[in-house]
Amino acid sequence: MAERDDAIDFAVKDTWRIFRILSEFVEGFERLSGMPKGVTIFGSARTPVGSAEYVEAEAMGRAIALAGYPVITGGGPGVMEAANKGALEAGGESVGLAVELPHELRPNPYLTMTLSFRYFFVRKVMFVKYSRAFVILPGGFGTLDELFEAVTLIQTRKIDPFPVILAGRGDYWDGLVQWLSGPVVQGGNVKAEELKVLRRAETPDEVLRIVAETQA
């Protein structure tokens, strides 16, 4: 009997969790729907303030904001903070879509709009729905997760194609691109033409050129 009660309790908790999920979708749609589609910048939360990568991300956020696009990040420290800082100081919209984590720091202080999500998958929907491009700066597992999520959705035609740009210094991405175009393609796991969704850019001007040409 106790086992049955535990099973019922678990089912009820899962059922009620649906309402929390729905509330996150509703809040995200309501707050972001009035904003022009932005450019999302992903990158490491561990990038130190003042490092070359931080300065690079700050310049990227500033250039994108000056071009008239909202800058969207995960709202955290490191690359995200730098991009938001550049956007805010340029007078642009600086949006942070944060996620609640056990040991995560509070959202960075350079945001004009902040949304906080419990569920990663709801947050991912917001990134994809309200972005015209993803700019992927050097990062770790979370950054790579967002990169391959976007590429998978485009490959399977679940969303309309948009630029997924591997940005920053070239040597960071060279190994990944060589592995994809080598063993992965040669093994028949990905078609060579499917890799065309991945673009390369080292400077903010190159990123903006790609964004502009895909809207033409």
Helices and strands as residue ranges (DSSP letters): H 2-32, E 38-42, H 52-66, E 71-73, H 79-89, E 94-99, E 113-117, H 120-129, E 131-136, H 141-155, E 164-167, H 170-179, I 180-184, H 185-186, G 192-197, E 198-201, H 204-213
